Amino acid sequence: MWAGLTVGQVHVIFQIPEEYGNFEHPFVYIEWFTPFQSAIPDLGMYLVSWSTQQYRRHASIISVTQIEQSIHLLPKFG
């Protein structure tokens, strides 16, 4: 169901100035979460956490066209 998809948090949507090339779509700066694992049985929800590389959050700049859909994340308290 979620194969090949990863959760990310979009921080900025931006356009590249024309002097650097002709880009049809805007770009986003996104910080990634860990991949989906199996759902928590009692809740039917997935547990994700920030993805890190060398103790820093894993982030990318991608085309806005690569965003599949929006989702809501709920914090885990306690």
SULHU-V748119 format. One record per residue. N is the residue number from 0. RES is the residue in three letters. SS is DSSP state (H for helix, E for strand, - for the rest). OMEGA is omega as a letter, one per 20 degrees, with the letter a starting at -180 (* if undefined). BURIAL is 1 if it has 9 or more other C-alpha atoms within 8 Angstrom, else 0. Layout:
n = {N/N}
res = {RES/RES}
ss = {SS/SS}
omega = {OMEGA/OMEGA}
burial = {BURIAL/BURIAL}
//
This chain:
n = {0/1/2/3/4/5/6/7/8/9/10/11/12/13/14/15/16/17/18/19/20/21/22/23/24/25/26/27/28/29/30/31/32/33/34/35/36/37/38/39/40/41/42/43/44/45/46/47/48/49/50/51/52/53/54/55/56/57/58/59/60/61/62/63/64/65/66/67/68/69/70/71/72/73/74/75/76/77}
res = {MET/TRP/ALA/GLY/LEU/THR/VAL/GLY/GLN/VAL/HIS/VAL/ILE/PHE/GLN/ILE/PRO/GLU/GLU/TYR/GLY/ASN/PHE/GLU/HIS/PRO/PHE/VAL/TYR/ILE/GLU/TRP/PHE/THR/PRO/PHE/GLN/SER/ALA/ILE/PRO/ASP/LEU/GLY/MET/TYR/LEU/VAL/SER/TRP/SER/THR/GLN/GLN/TYR/ARG/ARG/HIS/ALA/SER/ILE/ILE/SER/VAL/THR/GLN/ILE/GLU/GLN/SER/ILE/HIS/LEU/LEU/PRO/LYS/PHE/GLY}
ss = {-/-/-/-/-/-/-/E/E/E/E/E/E/E/-/-/-/H/H/H/-/-/-/-/-/-/E/E/E/E/E/E/E/-/-/-/-/-/-/E/-/-/-/-/E/-/-/-/-/E/-/E/E/-/-/E/E/-/E/E/E/E/E/H/H/H/-/-/-/-/-/-/-/-/-/-/-/-}
omega = {a/a/r/r/r/r/r/r/r/r/a/r/a/r/r/r/a/a/r/r/a/a/a/a/r/r/r/r/a/r/a/r/r/r/r/r/r/a/r/a/a/a/a/a/a/r/r/r/a/r/a/r/a/r/r/r/r/a/a/r/a/r/r/r/r/r/a/a/r/r/r/r/r/r/r/a/r/*}
burial = {0/0/0/0/0/1/0/0/0/1/0/0/1/0/0/1/0/0/0/0/0/0/0/0/0/1/1/1/1/1/1/1/1/1/0/1/0/0/1/1/0/0/0/0/0/1/0/0/0/1/1/0/0/0/0/0/1/1/0/0/0/1/1/1/0/0/0/0/0/0/0/0/0/0/0/0/0/0}
//
